[in-house]
Amino acid sequence: MDMAYQTRSPLTLIGIHKITLEGQAISYVVKRSPKARYTRLEVSNGVGLTVVIPKSYELAQLPEFLKEKRRWILDKLAKFGKTRLPSAQKELKSGDVIPYLGQNVEVVTQIDHRKTDSVYLDGNRLMVSLGSKGSRLSSLLECWYRQKAEELFRDKVGRLCSMLGVNHSRLSIRGAKTRWGSCSQKGNLNFNWKLMMVPEPVIDYVIIHELAHLKEMNHSKNFWKLVAEHCPQWRNRRKWLKDHEAELATKLLNQK
């Protein structure tokens, strides 16, 4: 299941790229549209620059295209006061706010080399103890998110499998850049640990979507009928993912 779900005009998130225009470093989100005939530029507050490209467009052509449109891009970004995506530019630090199950939590760190690394949730604060001298906050938090994803998804998948009357094979937690989840022909399920940032009802939709593939390995009318039977609000939850995909992409914990 791609991060950009099928809608009237389905868009697939390709990734976040960088370019320097007139001395300014700019991050931009690239999406591909099977229905677009021309490359389209969009600038919005909170996301910055988004480039929508046609199905057959070569990514290698983008830098030259953006340089040609640099004046329009810089003017629009200046209007929004957004020439880069800050959260994709810096390392996480104590006091930063990150999403967990749809709620913002504050990262609070303490350094004590006498203790081992640890992370635990205390209300709306994520308490992190950095015990090792070489500990990296973002890496430690990613490990914690992955652990929580493993626990939550195994519990939810078990219950939802019973509800749909299906059985799966292997279940894996991964960190794909452009997929929330997938189901193989062999019944293996893969889910993205970054789903731990989204609200639980949205997680339920993603799981139901993949489990429905155990009966319908397609996106036919029967498939969506099955999804709707067990998740009546699937359209709203799919739309939530599409609306927030670029925002979530800039809040990845494994920032470099």
Order of alpha helices (4+ residues) and beta strands (2+ residues): beta-beta-beta-beta-alpha-alpha-beta-beta-beta-beta-alpha-beta-beta-beta-alpha-alpha-alpha
